Structures are given as structure tokens and as C-alpha cells.
Amino acid sequence: MKYSFIIPVYNVEQYLRDCLNSVLVQTYPDYEVICVNDGSTDGSMAILEEYQQKYHQIIIISQPNKGLSGARNAGIRASKGDYIFFLDSDDWIEPDTLKVLAEMQRGEDLICFNGRRFFENGIIEEPDSAIEETQLTGWEYYNKYALVSRKFHFVCTVLRLYRREYLLENKLFFEEGIYHEDNLFTPLACYYAQTVKVIPYCLYIYRIRKGSITQTLNVQRLFDMITVANKLSEFFIPIRDIDKRQLYREIAGEYFGAFTSDIVKLYGNKDAEIKKQINWESFKELSIYPRHRRIYVLLKIQPILFRLYLKLELWVKRRS
């Protein structure tokens, strides 16, 4: 078996057929489709059973609701393919996706591709600029591209094909019970990847819809941002033999970004709670750039000073 699609399914009856159809019309035949019904309460399960009766590639796993991470992990454990393709159940892929991937990959741990966003008003966004690069390690790939501004964010797990054995050998599973799981998974996946190929093709279409996990604001999302930053710092700070400058920027950015989150604006001042959650010792070590050091000091003293500093930065920028 060459490819294993892993599709978490939770209350997506409106979109599920489009997702499944995009896989089942693939011009490359060697694949399985693992659909993890994650406690759906709508008609999603009936749709899965309908498709399973028609298509031998469909495998259904049913479990109580564990969230996106728990569903993906169940799919990883059940998969048989050489490569794993994570596909969200409200998204879809291009018809020749597997054919392109089969032609391009040569046993790399990660094969990275492009995607574009689809909005509910019918607009399909132009994809980001294409990238093509070979013979990278995962860490070279991360440091080169992680903080490049893109419409379809680098951190999104669905923009890569993963060699299954490499995931299992390095125990690369998703942290369960948190939001922002991709923000934790992707840096670790890049760290362990020995070989990476980036191909210039746009293969994935990401649906932006109201009510999806990524479009929903709540307080737990805020604290999970900090949890991810803490876990990444705990993992990477002790490693002394790699260049971590880009990662430092990203993790420190998560810390001070928590104080300016839309969630803070929606739910009122959360400064005291946020300060309790942050690993300040790690934050200090991660603040290796002058701006981050200033922000670290201001947040430690009083977050309102940090917000005033940002307003001053913006004013100066507008004046220049």
C-alpha cells in the first residue's frame, strides 16, 4: 500500500461528500482512506457507511469524540501505507494529487506541496508563490520557510506528505486535548525529518468556514497557545547543536502574542491568568533578539506597558 489518507470526521455532513469524492477520483490507484468518525451526531456516519459499501478503499474507525488530534492519532495507528496524507473532512484535493506525489517522491521523510484557501462566498484564493527545493533536512526546511509570510500558513500539517515509518520511529503523534496541535507537531516533525523535498504544485484546497475549529474563538484556545509554546521550549532549549533562531522567534512570539489575542479582547483582561501560565525562565532564554528582550521585560513588569509599546511602534512606523 502506497498511501494512507487520514480523514477525521466530526459533524461535517454538508462537506464530507466533496472531500471523499476528491480522493476517490484520484488517477493513481494505490491508496486507502481511513475515516475516523470522531463522535459525530449528524449524518456524517451514514455518509461514510454509504461510501464504504461502494468503495473498497474506505475504512471506518468510530470512537467517542476525542478532537482532531485524537482522530488523527487513531488513523496513524491504523494506517498501512508507506506515506500518510492528512486531509481534513471539509477540504479537498486536486484530481492528480497522488499521481504528482508518486512521480516526485523518492523515499523522503517529508514531501511538501502548496495549497490555497476557499471561502464560503465562492472565492478561491490564488495560491502562495510556488517553491521547489530538494536535498533539505527538516530543520533546514523549517528555518528557511517557517516564518516566511504566507496566506496558507507553513505550520498547517495538511501541506505535507509523511513517511509513515519515520512518524512511528520518532513517536510523532498529535498532542490530544489541545487546540493549535499543528503548531506543536510541525516543528517536531521538521526536527526529526532527515530528508525533505518541496514541490511547486498546488494540491490542497482548504475551506474557510464559519464554525470550524480554526475560526472559533474561546478562552481555552488562548491558554493552549501558551501550552504549545511551553512544550516547544521544553523540547528545544536543551538541544545545543542546532540553530534555533527562527524557532526562538516563533515561540517568543506565541508568548507575547497571547497578550494581544482577539480572545483577550473578546473575553476581557486575562493578563493575570496568562502570566501564571507562561514559563518565564524559558521566555527569557528565548528572547534572544533586542525587541523580544524589551517585550519580555515589559510583560514581566506590566502587560499594559507592552501594549503601549506596540502602539508606539505602530505610530513610529506610520510616521516614517
Order of alpha helices (4+ residues) and beta strands (2+ residues): beta-alpha-beta-alpha-beta-alpha-beta-beta-alpha-beta-beta-alpha-beta-alpha-alpha-beta-alpha-alpha-alpha-alpha-alpha-alpha-alpha
